[in-house]
Amino acid sequence: MIDAMDVVALHLSRRGVIAGGVATVAITGAADARTVAPTQPVATMPLSVEVNGRRHDLRLDPRTTLLDALRDHLHLTGTKKGCDHGQCGACTVIVNGHRINSCLSLALQHDGDSVTTIEGLGQPGHLHPMQAAFVKHDGFQCGYCTPGQICSAVAVLAEIKAGIPSHVSTDLAAPMHPTNAELRERMSGNICRCGAYSNIAEAIAEVAGAAA
Amino acid sequence: MRAFTYERATSPAGAAAAVAQHAGAKFLGGGTNLLDLMKLEVETPTHLVDIQDLKLDQIEAMPDGGLRIGAFVSNTALSADRRVRRDYAVLTRAIQAGASGQLRNKATTAGNLLQRTRCPYFYDTNQPCNKRTPGSGCAAIGGYSRQLAVIGTSDRCIATYPGDMAVALRVLDANVETVDAKGATRVIPIADFHRLPGTTPEIDTVLRHGELITAVTLPKPLGGTHVYRKVRDRASYAFALVSVAAVIAPDGSGRVAFGGVAPKPWRTPTADAAMPQGAAAVVDQAFAGAHPTHDNAFKLTLAKRTLAAAIAQVRTA
C-alpha cells in the first residue's frame, strides 16, 4: 500500500506536468508500447485449497491472486475487489483462522490451506451472529465493503480473545478487551466509503458482549 | 502483472540456490509488498521462490538470554509473543503501529525488513525514479516530498525507509542472519543492513542476490522503559511522518532511533549520548547535516516534539 494522500497529491502535480510537458508524452508513449507487447502463454500450476469446508482442486496461472481464484474460478463473489492493493480491506477473508487481504496473496501460496469467506460464515436463513448484528445495526449503506468488514470483525474478536495487543492497548501484559477504541483501531484496515463506522462498531460490540 | 514461474523451496540453502540461479528470481514471504509492486510492474520478477515451508516460523530463546525470530514469523505473532511484550515492548509497539491487522497477519519478519519505499514516484512507473529505473532521474527532488527523507539522502534519491519494525530493531541492536546458495551463513548488524542511496539507490540493503534471511536475533533484554511514538496523517493505518523508538533508563540516559526521516532507521551515537540533555539536544545531534526539502523541513521540529512527548510519556509512566 501507499498513502492515499500521496497519490492524490502526485496526481495533481502530474496533471500539471502533462499540461505543459513534451517529455511526459514521450514517457507515456513508451509505457503504452510496453502494455501492448505480446505475452507468452503461461504454464498453469495445480493447487488444492479448502474453501468453506469444501476441497477444490484447481490449475491456475501463477499470477492468480487468492481473491481472483475465489471470485473468478470458484464463483464465490461475496468477497469483493476494492482497491486490489491491500488498502481497503474489501477482500478480507479468513485463512487458517487468520484474516488476510486476499488481493495481496497468490492462490498458489494457499495450497493446502483452509479459507473461510463471507459465504462460509452464514447464509440467508442462518446468518452468522456478526452478519445478523450488521443488519440489526445498519452497519452498511451500499454494502460493498460489508463482506470484508464482517470477516474482519469475526477475526478481530478472536484476536482480542487470543490476547493479541493493538496500537491502542495500554497494558501489553493485561488481557485485551473489546472497547470501542480497540474495535476502531483493529478495524482500521477496512475502509467504508459510506461512513457506516459508528454502526459497524456497535454491531461488533454487540457480538463481543454476547460472546463475553 | 508480468508472467513468472513459482516454486516452493524445501530448505533454506535450497531456496537461496533457487534464487541465485535465476537473475530475475525473488524470494516470496508473505507477499504483501511484493505482490502490490508486481501488480504495478514496479517489481517484475520472472521466478518466485516461496519460503513458507522452510520452518522459519518459530521464536526461540537463545543461551545468551536473547531471542531468535524466524524469518517467516508473522508480524502479528512476533508482536504478540509474551517474551517480546515483556522484554522488548518497543518492538511490539512498533509493529502494532504499522499497517493493518490483515497485513500484519500475512507480512513476515524478513519481508518487513525488505519492504520497499513508499515514495510516490517509485510507485508511479510514468515518473523517473533512480531507485526503480537506475539512471532515469529523481522526480521527488523538486517534486512532492512531504513524506520523504531529511537526512542520509543523495542527489539521486530522497526516498524514506517506510517501516516501523526495523526502527525498533535498530534501537535494540538486532542482528540479521542469512544463508547463501552454498550454505554459508553470515550475521549482519541491523545498523549495517539497510544502505544509504549514494549513487546506487536501487540497492536497498547489503544482501546479495540469492542470500536468504533466515532469522533476526535480539540481544538479551536491555531493561529500561520502552516507547514507540509515531506521528502520521491519520490515527491508524498510515506511514510515519516521524516515529521515535526509545529505550530509556530511570536516570534519563538511553538510546533512540527515528523512523520516517531517512533511507534507513536513523540512530547515531552522539544522539544517544545526548539523551540526558533532552529532546532538543538529541535531535540536534541526530539530524546534524540534514538536508530537508521545503516540503519536509517540518520533520525536524516534529522529531523534537515527538521525542519530547516520548520522554514525557516515560517520566509519567
Interface residues (C-beta under 8 A of the other chain):
Chain A: M1 I2 D3 M5 D6 V7 A9 L10 S13 R14 T24 I27 T28 A31 T39 Q40 V42 A43 M45 D61 P62 R63 T65 D84 H85 G86 G89 T92 H98 R99 I100 N101 L104 S105 L106 L108 Q109 D111 S152 A155 V156 E159 A162 G163 I164 P165 S166 H167 S169 L172 A173 R184 E185 R186 M187 S188 G189 N190
Chain B: M1 A3 F4 T5 Y6 R8 L28 G30 G31 T32 L35 D36 K39 L48 D50 Q52 S74 T76 S79 A80 R85 R86 A89 T92 R93 Q96 A97 A99 S100 G101 Q102 L103 N105 K106 R118 P120 Y121 Y123 D124 T125 N126 Q127 G143 Y144 R146 Q147 D233 A235 S236 Y237 A238 F239
